[in-house]
Each structure stands twice: as C-alpha cells, then as structure tokens.
Amino acid sequence: QNLKTLILIGIILILSFLLSIVISRFYSKPLLRLKDCAQNIANGNYDIHTGITTGDELGVLSDTFNDMAGQLEDTLRQVENERNKLDTLFQHMADGMVAFDDQGKLLQFNPAAEGILGIKAEALVGQIFARCFIQDAENDAFSHDEAKIKT
C-alpha cells in the first residue's frame, strides 16, 4: 500500500514538473518575442510586429506594443520631415544665420553667413564661439578690447 502511494506521488510529481515546463514555455516564449522586438526597435527597426495572437493579457500587451511601434515610427518620420523643412529653410534663406549650442559651440551656419563672414562652415563647426570669430593680438587678429569679427 505504501509502495503504491509512493509511486502515485512520484507520478504526480513528474506530471506536475512536466506541466510546469509546458506552462512556463507557453508564457516565456511570447515574452522573449516581445523582448526581441523591443531590441529591434531600440536598434532603429520600427517595422516589426510581435506576431503574438494569444487572447489573454500577453495578446493585449502585444497588440499595444505593435501599435506603439507604429506610432513611434510615424512620429519619427514626422520629426524627420520637419527637420528637413527647417534645414532647407536655414540653408536657403537670404539672411546669414549662425547656430550655437548651449555650450557656445558652433553647430552650423548657412551659406549666406559664409558669404557675409567670408568663412567656410566646415572649418569652424564644433568650435567655441570666441574661437570662431574672435582672436587675440598674439594671433595677428583683433585684440579682446576691440573684439571684432574676423573677415
């Protein structure tokens, strides 16, 4: 009688173990797929779908993730289009425009500014404002007291 009980308990334990493996794979596989999709999006591949069609919370999460990826791709496309419009405007305007970051480094200036200042942008991009346009007397340019733009 004890032997039969031990065998029955052993069979139940083995079946429980096998069932737990099946259940864990059922839930972990979609989660791993979501993780892979998230990594693809982080790498710039927005045209990706999870392919998870379960009818439970994972399915809802997957659908939401797919919608989010599509919205992110659309938003980034819109931002890129706006950036291109602004860049075109910046490059073709008649007035000279010079852009600096918050640290005072030259980001870019348009062709009109190149013509006005007589300086090529490529030579100065990334330099600090004072180094771009103002030099001291030791460099045979203008002194700090006279602080004029180089021509």
Disulfide bonds with the S-S distance in Angstrom:
none
